[in-house]
Amino acid sequence: MEGMPYFLEIFGRLPRAGPGSTESTRRAYGLLSGVPKAPRILDIGCGPGVQTVDLLKISGGTVLALDFLPLMLERTRSSAMQAGVSERLEVLEQDMREMDFPSDSFDIIWSEGAIYNLGFEEGLVRVRGYVKAGGYVAVSEAVWLKPDPPRPVVDFWAEYPEIDTVENKRAVIERLGYGLEGWFILPELDWTANYYEPMEKLLVQKSEEWKDIPEALAAIENARHEISLYRQHSDYYGYAFFVMRRAAACERM
Ligand SMILES: C[S@@+](CC[C@H](N)C(=O)[O-])C[C@H]1O[C@@H](n2cnc3c(N)ncnc32)[C@H](O)[C@@H]1O
């Protein structure tokens, strides 16, 4: 795929690979009630592993961190080592579309800014079989915050047609038989201070380094477009964190 290595050079070096924060991870985890003492957690699309390490610290359990990029898994492992929690971490290099865990493998399934790679609905159907009855699924997912977004926003999100209102996402969750334990919209700082500002700094450095490489400059331009779109139109879209519980009677699909 043309431009991919440059895109990865940017994306793979950021502190987080998507909007989020330790505060939001903690807040979502706080919506779980009656979690076992040392839960077994699957973190899908772990990226550089900020939330993976947070989960290891908050839960006292074990985390299986899954990503298809070795770079992300190396970064996750190294952060967990620095934080002194690596003995409870396992990593799995796998395409999430190839996941095939035995039924009832995990107490909690987590995915920040990554379940969209399966699609929200398909992702929730898939993981329903892997989480234990009465266990939890927590994901952050793109949502519309108000109607009638302007053209550039519609064009940008055309790549992910499953972006929808919180109300419609809740209807999907209910239809799939999950109980919704709670949800909240990620604060803007999760996008700006934690994601776009570090990206912007890196783009300044890379635009000098790559000034003679047109494909690289195109990747920089795309990233700058995304940042500027959010700055102008953050009132129209964001991420919602949904925390769900699998009902005991739910069947594996
Ligand atoms: C937007 S990033 C979010 C990363 C991390 N959860 C965070 O919030 O910082 C999405 C992650 O999913 C991974 N990913 C994308 N498609 C994938 C797939 N098909 N299978 C496994 N991982 C995938 C990417 O490599 C990336 O690390």
PDBQT file of the ligand as one rigid body, heavy atoms in Angstrom, charges set to zero:
ROOT
HETATM    1  C1  LIG A 301      -6.218   3.499  16.519  1.00  0.00    +0.000 C 
HETATM    2  S1  LIG A 301      -5.031   2.348  17.114  1.00  0.00    +0.000 S 
HETATM    3  C2  LIG A 301      -5.469   2.254  18.845  1.00  0.00    +0.000 C 
HETATM    4  C3  LIG A 301      -4.352   1.663  19.652  1.00  0.00    +0.000 C 
HETATM    5  C4  LIG A 301      -4.529   1.694  21.165  1.00  0.00    +0.000 C 
HETATM    6  N1  LIG A 301      -5.665   0.908  21.604  1.00  0.00    +0.000 N 
HETATM    7  C5  LIG A 301      -4.641   3.114  21.650  1.00  0.00    +0.000 C 
HETATM    8  O1  LIG A 301      -5.763   3.557  21.961  1.00  0.00    +0.000 OA
HETATM    9  O2  LIG A 301      -3.584   3.793  21.696  1.00  0.00    +0.000 OA
HETATM   10  C6  LIG A 301      -5.608   0.810  16.459  1.00  0.00    +0.000 C 
HETATM   11  C7  LIG A 301      -4.652  -0.364  16.691  1.00  0.00    +0.000 C 
HETATM   12  O3  LIG A 301      -5.253  -1.513  16.095  1.00  0.00    +0.000 OA
HETATM   13  C8  LIG A 301      -4.272  -2.219  15.357  1.00  0.00    +0.000 C 
HETATM   14  N2  LIG A 301      -4.974  -2.914  14.267  1.00  0.00    +0.000 N 
HETATM   15  C9  LIG A 301      -5.583  -2.371  13.190  1.00  0.00    +0.000 A 
HETATM   16  N3  LIG A 301      -6.158  -3.332  12.426  1.00  0.00    +0.000 NA
HETATM   17  C10 LIG A 301      -5.884  -4.501  13.047  1.00  0.00    +0.000 A 
HETATM   18  C11 LIG A 301      -6.194  -5.859  12.766  1.00  0.00    +0.000 A 
HETATM   19  N4  LIG A 301      -6.904  -6.178  11.680  1.00  0.00    +0.000 N 
HETATM   20  N5  LIG A 301      -5.788  -6.811  13.617  1.00  0.00    +0.000 NA
HETATM   21  C12 LIG A 301      -5.046  -6.493  14.721  1.00  0.00    +0.000 A 
HETATM   22  N6  LIG A 301      -4.713  -5.222  15.044  1.00  0.00    +0.000 NA
HETATM   23  C13 LIG A 301      -5.126  -4.242  14.226  1.00  0.00    +0.000 A 
HETATM   24  C14 LIG A 301      -3.292  -1.177  14.866  1.00  0.00    +0.000 C 
HETATM   25  O4  LIG A 301      -2.028  -1.747  14.607  1.00  0.00    +0.000 OA
HETATM   26  C15 LIG A 301      -3.287  -0.204  16.041  1.00  0.00    +0.000 C 
HETATM   27  O5  LIG A 301      -2.285  -0.537  16.950  1.00  0.00    +0.000 OA
ENDROOT
TORSDOF 0
